[in-house]
């Protein structure tokens, strides 16, 4: 009789890998067999890292940055300008801006950008929380630091409309950023220039 | 003060993902943030699948196929021809041959192919175990079913030399046109092999 199925634990791991973005069935098999053959305990190390991620990290209840403590260290830092708010798509974007050392205000992490193609609407992002925070806060300026991509621009435009009634000055990063690029990997000088040259949203 | 490091559990998972083949630092970040945002408990599901893989699977001590029981179901199947041995690179190759239903003998899984470029030598594969198995066994024919690639061909050549003293008949899979293929689009090397291996019309 032909023996034509993988052991269930092998098939299960292939299926789990294939659920991740950018990993197809072939890559999922390759990763699984790499771990099967592999380097002592690498599968268990990865499992433990996944469990630790789930157990020890959360979103900051103020800015939605990823953090071990709530509120996060940025929100807890009293040396930061409470009148300035920078809105980013992802936690890694926040880190990139921090590395530029050109910003000393507060942040708000959206966790994505509006993308009709991928079915991501404003209700999937931290937009309601942003509007509430701005309405109830002391912010004088909001920098929309979304990515210089189609999705990022749409998101900025949408936010500008949603925040139009609040009388807060709305700016966005200067076009020092190359269109189609990725904020996370932009060098520090370019990011500094983009922050310095920010312009009023019109 | 600039806050410019990721929480340690996040960085740890990025590092673990980046150790996997074909996943660079950027993909590793993307996977990690996908899981952070993600679908309820997907990180824990993946962790559990990894632990189950480690706990419930092993290599068959006879043929080195991946299995939950040792020996594996193929080795335990008394209905299979004990004189015929098929040598493959990977467990997935074994499954592909099983799906063809054209083979009813035994298997031996090498777990790779000889590749000087990637630093894989015969000592990294289950070659010694193969030689021992053939010398101590009742095999009359060994089919070297390695892949039709440079590495697979080198491996087959090496095995043919190592097994030359055993008087067992050594064969390999036919090279030729794939069924359903198109002669016009077939590459030159495949066409050369198909011509060399031409057979009398019967």
Interface residues (C-beta under 8 A of the other chain):
Chain A: X1 X2 X3 X4 X5 X6 X7 X8 X9 X10 X12 X13 X15 X16 X17 X19 X20 X21 X22 X23 X27 X29 X30 X31 X32 X33 X34 X35 X36 X37 X41 X42 X43 X44 X45 X46 X47 X48 X49 X50 X51 X52 X53 X54 X55 X56 X57 X66 X67 X68 X73 X74 X77 X79 X90 X91 X92 X95 X98 X99 X101 X111 X112 X184 X185
Chain B: X1 X2 X3 X4 X5 X6 X7 X8 X9 X10 X12 X13 X15 X16 X17 X19 X20 X21 X22 X23 X26 X27 X29 X30 X31 X32 X33 X34 X35 X36 X37 X41 X42 X43 X44 X45 X46 X47 X48 X49 X50 X51 X52 X53 X54 X55 X56 X57 X66 X67 X68 X73 X74 X77 X79 X90 X91 X92 X95 X98 X99 X101 X111 X112
